[in-house]
Amino acid sequence: MLRYLSLLSLLFLFSCAHGKKEVSYRIGEKEFKGYIAHAKNVEGKRPGIIVVHEWWGQNEFARAQADKLAEMGYTAMAIDMYGEGKTTTHPSEAGEFAKSVYTNMDEATKRFDKALEVLKSQPDVDADKIGAVGFCFGGSVVLSMARLGKDLDAVVSLHGGLQLPVKAKRGVFNGKVLVLTGDADPMVPAKDVKQFKRDMRRAKIDTEVVGYEGALHAYSNPNADKVAKEYKLPLGYDAKATADSWERMTKLFKEVF
């Protein structure tokens, strides 16, 4: 009985370690829904982290990543790149959602900028210390925002596509970039990785690229194996690569903040 009560106490303390809330914001006539998680045990202002979802939309996985960052002492906002909190579980629809944003960078930029504004306005966020992390589709988004020169101290992409709609240019972005990718990911082939490295090097953008041997697309999502089996997609969860990715991301954020 005592052991059971102790376990309940630990779970209660863990659940209270960070707070969470949903926020709504508008761009024109369209409503967007963000999810903000923040550390309760940190006094004063702290860095803010933008979290950009996979092509499925701002689902539970995206929110869970914001929760993890809050547990690390940050205020994290899982943003909504589709509008109205739209999500899907079918890859065909997800592809349509992602394409509608990715092929219209002006609109994508407006949506990212508005979410960034909302995050910076939070009373516990130090607006001068902001990072961004994206997964798959979201990884491509945050890398594109870096190339556009957004006010970000660090950008992290996990299994994001590297064929970006924005060219890398010198003197545009002063933050650091960390790209974490699976070497066995057919959606991010070796030629794309090589070209991305070359472009970032020529633009003199501080970039580190880490490839995980045998890791497939979406390797950080525990649901990847299930989706791969259901839709016959080249996805796969890799716990080791995920752990190392978070370790590297944690180190980077500590460096820049």
C-alpha positions in Angstrom: 0.0 0.0 0.0 2.8 2.4 0.9 4.6 1.6 -2.3 1.4 2.3 -4.2 0.9 5.7 -2.5 4.5 6.6 -3.2 4.1 5.8 -6.8 1.0 8.0 -6.9 2.9 10.8 -5.3 5.7 10.6 -7.8 3.2 10.7 -10.7 1.4 13.7 -9.2 4.7 15.6 -8.8 5.7 14.7 -12.4 2.4 15.9 -13.8 2.7 19.1 -11.8 6.2 19.8 -13.0 4.9 21.8 -16.0 1.7 23.6 -16.9 -0.1 23.5 -20.2 -2.7 25.5 -22.0 -4.3 26.0 -25.4 -4.2 29.3 -27.2 -6.1 30.6 -30.3 -4.8 33.2 -32.7 -6.0 34.5 -36.0 -4.4 35.3 -39.4 -7.0 37.1 -41.4 -10.2 35.1 -41.2 -8.6 31.8 -40.2 -8.2 30.6 -36.6 -5.1 28.7 -35.5 -4.6 26.7 -32.3 -1.4 26.5 -30.4 -0.5 24.3 -27.4 1.8 25.8 -24.8 3.7 23.9 -22.1 5.8 25.6 -19.5 8.0 24.6 -16.5 6.5 25.5 -13.2 9.6 25.0 -11.2 11.6 27.7 -13.0 11.4 31.2 -11.7 11.3 34.3 -14.0 11.6 34.3 -17.7 13.1 31.4 -19.6 13.8 30.6 -23.3 10.9 29.7 -25.6 10.9 26.9 -28.1 8.7 26.6 -31.2 7.7 23.0 -32.0 6.5 22.4 -35.6 4.5 19.2 -36.1 4.9 16.4 -38.7 2.7 16.4 -41.7 -0.1 14.8 -39.6 -0.7 18.2 -38.0 -0.5 19.3 -34.4 -1.4 16.0 -32.8 -0.6 14.3 -29.5 3.0 13.5 -30.7 3.7 17.2 -31.3 2.2 18.2 -28.0 4.3 15.5 -26.2 7.4 17.1 -27.6 6.4 20.4 -26.2 5.8 18.7 -22.8 9.3 17.2 -22.9 10.8 20.6 -23.5 8.8 22.1 -20.7 10.2 19.5 -18.4 13.7 20.7 -19.4 12.8 24.1 -18.1 11.6 25.9 -21.3 8.3 27.3 -22.4 7.4 25.4 -25.6 4.7 26.0 -28.1 3.4 23.3 -30.5 2.2 25.5 -33.3 -0.5 25.0 -35.9 0.7 25.3 -39.5 -2.6 24.1 -41.0 -5.2 26.2 -39.2 -8.1 25.2 -37.0 -6.0 22.6 -35.3 -6.5 20.3 -38.3 -5.0 16.9 -38.1 -5.2 13.6 -39.9 -4.0 10.0 -39.6 -4.1 9.2 -43.4 -0.9 9.8 -45.3 -2.7 11.0 -48.5 -4.5 13.7 -46.6 -1.4 14.6 -44.7 0.5 15.0 -47.9 -2.2 17.4 -49.2 -2.1 19.4 -46.0 1.7 19.7 -46.1 1.8 20.5 -49.8 -0.7 23.3 -49.4 1.7 25.0 -46.9 5.1 24.0 -48.3 4.3 25.3 -51.8 3.2 28.7 -50.5 6.2 30.0 -48.4 4.6 33.4 -48.0 1.7 31.9 -46.2 3.9 29.5 -44.3 6.0 32.4 -43.1 3.0 34.3 -42.0 1.8 31.3 -39.9 5.2 30.8 -38.4 5.7 34.5 -37.6 2.3 34.8 -35.9 3.0 31.7 -33.7 6.4 33.2 -32.9 4.7 36.4 -31.9 2.3 34.5 -29.6 5.2 32.6 -27.9 7.3 35.7 -27.4 4.3 37.4 -25.8 4.0 34.8 -23.0 4.8 36.4 -19.6 7.4 33.7 -18.7 9.3 33.8 -22.0 12.5 35.7 -22.6 11.8 37.0 -26.1 15.5 37.3 -26.8 16.1 33.6 -26.3 14.1 31.6 -28.9 14.7 28.3 -30.6 12.7 26.1 -32.9 12.5 22.3 -33.4 10.6 20.5 -36.2 9.8 16.9 -37.0 9.6 15.6 -40.6 7.5 18.3 -42.4 8.2 20.5 -39.4 11.9 20.0 -39.8 11.8 21.3 -43.3 9.7 24.3 -42.1 12.2 25.3 -39.3 15.1 24.9 -41.7 13.4 27.1 -44.2 12.7 29.7 -41.5 16.4 29.7 -40.6 17.3 30.4 -44.2 14.7 33.2 -44.2 16.6 34.8 -41.3 14.1 34.4 -38.6 15.1 35.6 -35.1 16.1 32.2 -33.7 19.1 31.3 -31.6 19.0 27.6 -32.7 17.0 25.5 -35.1 16.8 21.7 -34.8 15.4 19.3 -37.5 14.6 15.7 -36.8 14.1 13.6 -39.9 13.1 16.6 -41.9 13.3 16.9 -45.7 16.4 18.7 -46.9 15.1 19.8 -50.4 14.1 23.2 -49.2 12.1 25.9 -51.1 14.4 28.6 -49.7 18.0 29.1 -50.8 20.8 29.5 -48.2 22.4 32.9 -48.3 25.3 34.5 -46.4 24.6 37.0 -43.6 20.9 36.0 -43.2 20.9 33.7 -40.2 23.2 34.0 -37.2 21.9 31.2 -35.1 23.0 27.5 -35.0 21.4 24.7 -37.0 21.3 21.0 -36.0 20.1 18.4 -38.5 19.4 14.9 -37.2 18.5 12.4 -39.9 18.3 8.7 -40.6 20.9 7.3 -43.0 18.4 4.7 -44.2 15.6 7.3 -44.8 14.6 7.1 -48.5 12.8 10.4 -48.1 16.1 12.1 -47.3 18.7 10.4 -49.6 22.4 10.9 -49.2 22.5 13.2 -52.2 20.1 15.6 -50.5 22.2 15.5 -47.3 25.4 16.2 -49.3 23.8 19.1 -51.2 22.4 20.6 -48.0 25.8 20.5 -46.3 27.4 22.2 -49.3 24.8 24.9 -49.4 25.0 25.7 -45.7 28.8 25.7 -45.8 28.8 28.1 -48.7 26.3 30.4 -46.8 28.6 30.2 -43.7 25.7 29.1 -41.5 26.8 27.3 -38.4 25.4 23.8 -39.1 25.9 20.3 -37.8 24.4 17.3 -39.5 24.2 13.9 -37.8 23.2 10.7 -39.6 22.0 7.6 -37.7 22.9 4.3 -39.3 19.9 2.2 -40.1 17.4 4.8 -39.0 14.3 5.4 -41.2 12.0 8.3 -41.6 10.1 9.4 -38.5 12.5 7.6 -36.3 11.6 9.6 -33.2 7.9 8.8 -33.3 7.0 5.7 -31.3 3.9 5.3 -33.6 6.1 5.0 -36.7 6.2 1.2 -36.9 2.4 1.0 -36.7 1.9 3.5 -39.4 4.6 1.8 -41.6 2.8 -1.5 -41.3 -0.7 -0.1 -42.0 0.2 2.0 -45.0 3.4 0.3 -46.2 5.6 3.3 -45.7 9.3 3.4 -45.1 9.0 4.6 -41.5 10.4 3.1 -38.3 10.9 4.0 -34.7 14.5 4.0 -33.4 14.8 4.5 -29.7 18.6 4.8 -29.7 18.6 7.5 -32.4 15.8 9.3 -30.6 17.7 9.3 -27.3 20.9 10.6 -29.0 18.9 13.3 -30.9 17.4 14.6 -27.7 20.8 14.6 -26.0 22.3 16.6 -28.8 19.4 19.0 -28.9 19.6 19.5 -25.1 23.3 20.3 -25.4 22.7 22.8 -28.2 20.0 24.7 -26.3 22.2 24.9 -23.3 25.0 26.3 -25.4 22.9 29.0 -27.1 20.8 30.0 -24.1 
